[in-house]
Amino acid sequence: MTKLHYRGVSYDNATHGHPSSAPVEHTYRGQHFEAPLNHDVAPVDPRQELHYRGQVYHHQASAAADQVNQG
């Protein structure tokens, strides 16, 4: 089924196109950017620290993959 609803309005998901890789000018929080809406995912650097609400995290993709592969 491709009919979806958002806030009471139904729409057909099959009619939506995919984002283009052509650069688009836009402003976010006062900074001007010119970048495509569609982009490749950046590679994960497990040495990089992530900070969220005062807590420090590290990428744990390999640990998560190990848990999935065990079960």
N, C-alpha and C positions, 0 to 999 in steps of 0.2 A: 504494500500500500504506500503510495507516494503522497497522499493528502495529509498535510500536517496542519496544526492549529497553533497560532500565537496570539494570545490575548483576544480570543474569540474570532479571529480572522483566519480562515482556512486558505492554504496555498499549496501548490503542487511543487514538491521539491525537484522533480525531474526537469522543470523548466529553467532552473537556475544554472548559470554557467559557472565555470571555475575561474578563480582570480587570474588575471593576466600577469605575465612576468615583465610587462613594460613599466618603466618607472612612473610613479604618480607623485605629484607634489602634495604634501600635507603638512599640517602643523600640529604638534602634540606638546602640550604644556609649555607653550611659548617657543618651542624649538622647531625650526623649519627642516623638513626632510624631503628628499626626493629618492624614493625607493619603490621597488615593485611590491604589490600586495602578496604575490606568491613568491616564496623564497625557500631555499633548502634549509633544513634543520642544521644548526651549528653542532659540531662534534662536542662530545662531553669530555671535559678535562677533570679527571677524578681528583687532581691535586687542588682544584679551586675550592675556596670556602664560599658557602652560600650563607647569607645573613637574612633572617626573617624574624621580625618582632623581637630583636635582642638575642635570638638564639643563633648559634653557628652550626651549620650542617655541612656535610660532605656528600658528594654524589655517591650513591650506593647501588648503581645499576648492576654491577657484577654480583653483589650479594643478593639482590632481588632475583637476578637470573638464576643463580644457584638454587634459591628456594623454590622457584618455579620448576626447574629441571629435576629436583629431588622428588617432588610430589606427584 
